[in-house]
Amino acid sequence: MTISERDISIIEKMQQYCFEIEEAHESFDRSFDNFRSISYYKNAVCLCIMQIGELSVHLSDTFKSEHDNIPWKQIRGMRNVVAHEYGNIEDEIVWETATENILEIEQFCQDILDQDQGQGMNMTF
């Protein structure tokens, strides 16, 4: 399975937002209390979640169907919640997404990038 350059570019960007969420957690001691009380911590995490969801929409249908174990609709749905219901979302839901689901997305992105790198190394001359 060959992955398009566009899909790889999107996956790289998604992974970068995962890293940025992790950086925010490290900066604020991965504390739910800090997440709830420090608005710019929550804002940073929510922006990254929103961007990941937006990027996921731009992945090719072929890519998403080949990786149907990833909950693409839920990723997009979380983006919509963060974007349109920000003042009403439950901190616990965002926290769970940011501390559990993002790690899964980050690992998925890494696996895809490793796979793509491996394909490039199998070239014959």
SULMO-V159842 format. One record per residue. N is the residue number from 1. SS is DSSP state (A for helix, B for strand, O for the rest). Layout:
BEGIN
N&SS  N&SS
END
This chain:
BEGIN
1&O  2&O  3&O  4&O  5&A  6&A  7&A  8&A  9&A  10&A  11&A  12&A  13&A  14&A  15&A  16&A  17&A  18&A  19&A  20&A  21&A  22&A  23&A  24&A  25&A  26&A  27&A  28&O  29&O  30&O  31&O  32&A  33&A  34&A  35&A  36&A  37&A  38&O  39&A  40&A  41&A  42&A  43&A  44&A  45&A  46&A  47&A  48&A  49&A  50&A  51&A  52&A  53&A  54&A  55&A  56&A  57&A  58&O  59&O  60&O  61&A  62&A  63&A  64&A  65&A  66&A  67&O  68&O  69&O  70&O  71&O  72&A  73&A  74&A  75&A  76&A  77&A  78&A  79&A  80&A  81&A  82&A  83&A  84&A  85&O  86&A  87&A  88&A  89&O  90&O  91&A  92&A  93&A  94&A  95&A  96&A  97&A  98&A  99&A  100&A  101&A  102&A  103&A  104&A  105&A  106&A  107&A  108&A  109&A  110&A  111&A  112&A  113&A  114&A  115&A  116&A  117&A  118&A  119&A  120&A  121&A  122&O  123&O  124&O  125&O
END
